[in-house]
Amino acid sequence: MDPKKRRALQRLTVELSSDMNPDDMRVALFAKQMLTSDEVEQLSMPGMTRRDKNMFILLKIPSKGVRAFDFFVDCLQETAKENPRHDELVEQLLTKLRELQSDD
């Protein structure tokens, strides 16, 4: 993953970990082959809180290749109908990325 995209995710970790719907994102990310079946199974374990699940996802995404950030944003957009806060998270991520890119 591009270092600036990684930093954008890191800088919005608090918002993403509290506002993202991990169950919908798990399904969307698995459909895009961004999570393995083992990772999906781990996310389904009893006792994991919403924040735990979101942090698991946020820690996995940067290691999923150069297009991982874009797929992650796509998944947020695809799940926004059921989770309106996802649209706001997309806007925050893209704004943060633009800020980081303009710092050069």
N, C-alpha and C positions, 0 to 999 in steps of 0.2 A: 504494500500500500504506500502511496505517496506520503512522504513525511508531513506535509501540510494537511492532508486529509486526516491523517492519524492525529495530529494536534487538534484539529477541529473537533474530532470525536472526544478527545481527552478533555478539552476545555468545556464541553457540554455534558460531561459525565453525570453531574448532579441532576440536571434536567432530564436527561435520557433515562437514567436509572429510576427516577421517580415517576415519570409521566408516560413512558412507553408501555404498551400492552404486550407483555412478553409471550403470552399464549398465541396471539395473532401473528406476532413477529416470528415466532418459532415456526409456524406453519408456512408463512411466506418465504422465510429464509431457506427452509428445507426444500421448498418447491424450486428455488433458484440454485439449489445445490451449494448453498453457503453454509449449511450445517449438515453434518453426517447423521445417520440414524442413531449412532451411539450418543452424539451430542443432544439430539432430540430426546432420547431416553433419559439422559442426565437431567435435562430441563423438566422432565415429567416426574422426577422423584418427589415423594412426599416430604413435606417439611421445608421446601424451598419457598422463601418469600418472593413477592413480586420483585423487590429490589435485588435479591440474590439471583433470580433468573435474568433480570436485565443486566446485571454486572457480568454474569457468565457470557451473555451474548456480546456485550461490549468488549470483553477481553478476547473473545474468539475472532471477531470480525477483522481486526487488523492483520491477522495471519492468513487470511483467505485469498490473497492475491491482489493484483493491481486494480481490478475492477470491484473489489469488495465494498468500498465506500459507495460507489454508484449503485450497486445492487442493494445495499442497505437503505439508501435514500429511496430507491424504487419501492422497496418493501414498506417503508413508512408511508409513502404516498398511496400504495395499493390498499393499505389497511386504514386509511384516514376516514373512510366513510363510517366505519364502526367506531373509530377512535379519533374524533375531531382534533384532539391535541397533537396528533401525529403531523398534521399540516403545519402547525406552529413549530414543531421540532425540525421539520424539513427546512423551513424558512430560517430558523436560527442556525442550523448547520451550514446552509449555503452562504448566509451572511458572514458567519465566522470564517469560512473558507475564503471568501472574497477578501476579507480583512487580512488574513494571513498571506494571501497571494500578493496583495498590494504593498505589503511591508518590504518586499524585495527592492 
